[in-house]
Amino acid sequence: MTEESILNDSLREIVVGSVSGAIGKLIEFPFDTVKVRLQYSKSLSIPLFTSTLDCITKTYKNEGIYKGFWKGLPSPMIGASLEASSLFFSYKIAQDLVNLSQGNRINTELPLGQRLLCGCFSGITTSFILTPVELVKCQLQVDNLKVGQANYTSLGHVIKTVLRQEGVRGLWKGQTTTTVREAGGTAAWFGCYEYTLDCFKGDRGPDYEYKAHELLIAGAMAGIGYNASLFPADTRGDVLLL
């Protein structure tokens, strides 16, 4: 494989990751808002919500659809693009480095265990991008719930406030928890994704072209694996950022 083709593959990973990350975040964001609000509510002495349905109902009634469920969307949209492109790019780089260290050709399919480790590396790398994005997102998602505090007007307002009160280090508050979550969660994500595709491929060989529904199912299994693997770490991370 030539250097030009390697570069093209890397650029494709970045572009595809950016687009898929932005689209995924647009769809996911209302559900994430409800999750973060429930986590924040349970951290209070008197919880604001009794259930998921109660959270959805009160949020819609008090704040409407956009301000209630999509407030703070620009930050995670940008962050999701950076996160997804970083995940796929660093995952591919990790696989290439493993192949080179073993004397294999680039793009040689690695055993599932080694792909899990590559996913772990990808998660650790991406966590340093994700932490400040998550901080801004979480602050905006619960902003309207905080009584007696001035509301943030934009993501820029959140960043300026954090920098003024805590300095640059404040943007990476909770980094350790995010690193643990992303290392394990991303390993689970890529592991479930790759394992599901391996099941579909069977013994058809490396040139097998996956059908659209197979890729969708693999993506769904990856999402389930990610969220189920380290939800406690995700809860702790979000609470720390609030």
N, C-alpha and C positions, 0 to 999 in steps of 0.2 A: 504494500500500500504506500503510495507516494505521500510526501508532506502536504501537497495540495489537497489530496482526498481526505487526509486526516483533519486538515483545517476546515474543509467543507462539512465534514461530519460534526465537528465541534460547533461550528456556526449553526448548523441545523438543530442541534440539541438546544442551543441557547434560544433560538427563535421559537421553536416548537414549545419549549418549556415556558417561555414568556407568555405566549398566546394562551396556552392551556391553563396556566396559573391564573391569569386574569379572568378568563371565562369561568373557571371553577370557583373562584372567590365570589364572583357576582351571584352565582347560584347559591353558594353555601352561606353567604354572609348573614342573612336573617336567622338561620338556625344557630350560627355561632353567637349572634347577639343574645339570643334567648339563653344559650348555655352560659355565657359569661355573666349575664344578669342573675341567673339562678345561683351561680357560684358566689357572686358578690353578696346576694341576699342571705345566703346561708352563713356568711362570715359575720353578719350583724347579730347583735344581741336579740333583736326582734326581726325575724325575716320579713322581707317585703312581699314575698310570694309563697304560696302554699304548694304549688305544683307547676308543671310546664304549661298546662292550659291556662292557669291563673296568670302566669307571667305574660303569655301571648295576649290574653284578653285585656289585662290592665295596660299593657304597653300600647296596644292599638287604641284603646279608649282615651288614654291620657296624652298620647303623642302622635297618633296617626301612623300611617304606613311608612313613609320615607324617614321622618325624624325618629320614629320608634325603632324601626328594624334595619335601616340602611345608614344611620348616622355614622360618620367616620369612614365611609366606604373608600374614598380616594387613597388613604394611607395603605390599607391592606391590598387594594387593587395593584398599586405600584409595588408593594412588598411581595405580593403573590407572584408577580411577574419575575421579580428578582430572585425570589425563593425557588420557584419551579425551574428557572433556567439554571440556577446554581446547583440545584439537586441533580438534574439530569447531566449537566456538564461535569460536575465533580464525580458523579457515579461512573461516567464513561472514562474519565481520566484515571480513576482508581482501578478500573478493570484493565485499561491499557498498561498501567504501571505493573500490575500483577502479571499480565501476560509477558511483558518485557523481562521481568525478573525471573520468569520461568522459561525463557527462551522460546515462547510461543509467538505466533503471528498475531498482529493486532486484530481485534475482533474475534479471536478464538473464544468460543463459549466456555465460560468457567463453570466449575461445579457449583451447586446451589449454595454450599457453605461459604465459599469464597465470595459469591455475589452478595451474601448477607453482610459480610465484613465490608465490602465496597459500599453497601448501603449505609452502614454505620459511619464510615468515613464521610460520606456525602452529607449525612445529617449533622455531624459535628461541624463541618465546614459551613454549612448553611445556617446554623444556629446563630452565628455572629451577625448575619444579616437580619435574621428573624426577630431577635430580641427587641431592638428599638421599634420595629414595625408593630410588634405585638403590644408594646407598652402604649404607643399612641392609640392603637385600635381599642384596647381595653378601657383606657381612660375615657374615650369618646362614647363607647357603648354604655357606660354606666353614669355618664355625666349628669343626665337629667334626674338620676335617682339620688344624688347627693344633696341633702338639704343644707341650706345655709352656706353653700360654696358657689363662687362665681362660675357660670357655665363657660366652657371652652367654645370659642367661635369657629375654630378651624384646627386642622392638624398642625399648622404652623404655630398657633397659639399654644398648643400642648407642648411642642418642642421647646419654644422659648421659655415657657414656665418651668419645665424640667431643668433646662440649662441654667436658668437663673437661680433656682432653688438648690439644685444638686450637682451642677456642673456636668461635664461630658460623661462622667461615669454613671450619672443617673439614667442615661439612655440605655445602658446595658445592665440595669438592675434586674436581678433574677437570671443572669446569664448561666449560672451553674445549673439551675433547674431546667432551663431551656435546652442546654447542651445534653443533659441526661435524657430528656424527653425526645429530642430529635435524633440522638444516636440510636436509641432503642426503637423509637417509632418509625424512623426511616428504614432501619434494617427490616422491621416487620413489613413495612409498605412494599419495598422492593422484593422481599422474600415471598410474600403472598402473591405479588404480581407475577414474578418469575415462575413460581411453583405452579400457579394456575395455567400459565402459558405452556409450561412443560407438560402438564396433563393433557392439554388440548393437542399438543404436537405429537405426543407419544413417540413412536419410532419412525416418524415420517422423515426425519433428517433435518439438518440445519437450514435447508432452503425452503422449508414449509412456510407458506404465506397465511397468516392468521386472518380469519374472517372478522368482520366488524363486530359482530355480537360476541365473539370470543375475547376481543380486546376490551369491550365494555364490561364483560363479566370479570375479567382479570383486574380491571381498574376498580370495580366495585369491591372485590375481595381485598384489594390492597387498602382501600379506604377503611374497610371494616377492621382489618388487621392493625392498621395504624392507630385508630381511635380506641380499639379494645385493649391494645397492648400496654399503654401507659397513661390511661385516663387520670389516675391519681396524680401523676407528675404534672399533667396538663392543668388539673384543678389547682394544685399548689402554685404553679407558675403564674396562672392568671390572677390568683389572689395576691401574690407578691407584687404584681404589676399595678394593682389597684391601691 
